[in-house]
Amino acid sequence: MVRPPLTPEERLRGEHLGLLLREARAGRSIAEVAAAAGMSAETLRKIETGRIATPAFFTIAALADVLGVSLDHLAVRTTPAVPT
């Protein structure tokens, strides 16, 4: 199954999510956080750099838990505003 290409908005949202996670990680190493969240350091690196722009919900939930960030915070900060 071939995935359709991401839209520019999806790529930007993925990059912004990565930035938020990188900021929340602060001084902790990628390897430490990835291990605590049950994933490889390479997967976390790809998420933080936006190369995985649409990670699975449970992946983000695990990272949010390890980093002490609420899913609500991540959702609000990565959801584009709806024009009125």
C-alpha positions as CSV (number, residue, x, y, z in Angstrom):
1,M,0.0,0.0,0.0
2,V,1.4,3.3,-1.0
3,R,0.8,6.3,1.2
4,P,-0.3,9.5,-0.5
5,P,2.3,12.3,-0.3
6,L,1.9,14.7,2.7
7,T,0.5,18.1,2.1
8,P,2.7,21.1,3.0
9,E,0.5,21.7,6.0
10,E,1.0,18.2,7.3
11,R,4.8,18.5,6.9
12,L,4.8,21.9,8.7
13,R,2.6,20.4,11.5
14,G,5.1,17.5,11.8
15,E,8.0,19.8,12.0
16,H,6.2,21.9,14.7
17,L,5.4,18.7,16.7
18,G,9.1,17.7,16.5
19,L,10.1,21.1,17.8
20,L,7.7,20.9,20.7
21,L,9.0,17.4,21.6
22,R,12.6,18.5,21.3
23,E,12.0,21.5,23.6
24,A,10.2,19.2,26.1
25,R,13.1,16.8,26.1
26,A,15.3,19.7,27.2
27,G,18.6,18.2,28.5
28,R,17.7,14.6,28.3
29,S,19.3,12.5,25.6
30,I,17.4,11.1,22.7
31,A,18.5,7.6,23.7
32,E,17.2,8.1,27.3
33,V,13.8,9.4,26.2
34,A,13.3,6.9,23.4
35,A,14.1,4.0,25.7
36,A,11.7,5.2,28.3
37,A,9.0,5.6,25.6
38,G,9.7,2.2,24.2
39,M,11.0,3.2,20.8
40,S,14.4,3.5,19.0
41,A,16.5,6.6,19.2
42,E,16.3,6.8,15.4
43,T,12.5,6.9,15.5
44,L,12.5,9.7,18.0
45,R,15.2,11.5,16.0
46,K,13.0,11.2,12.8
47,I,9.9,12.5,14.7
48,E,11.9,15.5,16.2
49,T,13.2,16.5,12.7
50,G,9.8,16.1,11.0
51,R,10.9,13.2,8.9
52,I,8.1,11.2,10.4
53,A,5.5,14.0,10.1
54,T,2.4,11.9,11.2
55,P,3.5,9.5,14.0
56,A,1.0,7.1,15.4
57,F,-1.1,8.3,18.3
58,F,0.3,5.8,20.8
59,T,3.8,6.9,19.9
60,I,3.0,10.5,20.7
61,A,1.1,9.4,23.9
62,A,4.1,7.5,25.1
63,L,6.5,10.4,24.4
64,A,4.1,12.9,26.1
65,D,4.0,10.7,29.2
66,V,7.7,10.3,29.4
67,L,8.3,14.0,28.8
68,G,5.5,15.2,31.1
69,V,3.6,17.0,28.4
70,S,-0.1,16.7,28.1
71,L,-1.6,15.5,24.8
72,D,-4.0,18.5,25.0
73,H,-1.0,20.8,25.0
74,L,0.5,19.1,21.9
75,A,-2.8,19.1,20.1
76,V,-3.5,22.8,20.7
77,R,0.0,23.8,19.7
78,T,0.1,21.8,16.5
79,T,-3.5,22.3,15.2
80,P,-3.8,25.1,12.7
81,A,-6.4,27.8,13.5
82,V,-9.6,27.6,11.5
83,P,-10.2,30.8,9.6
84,T,-13.4,32.6,10.6
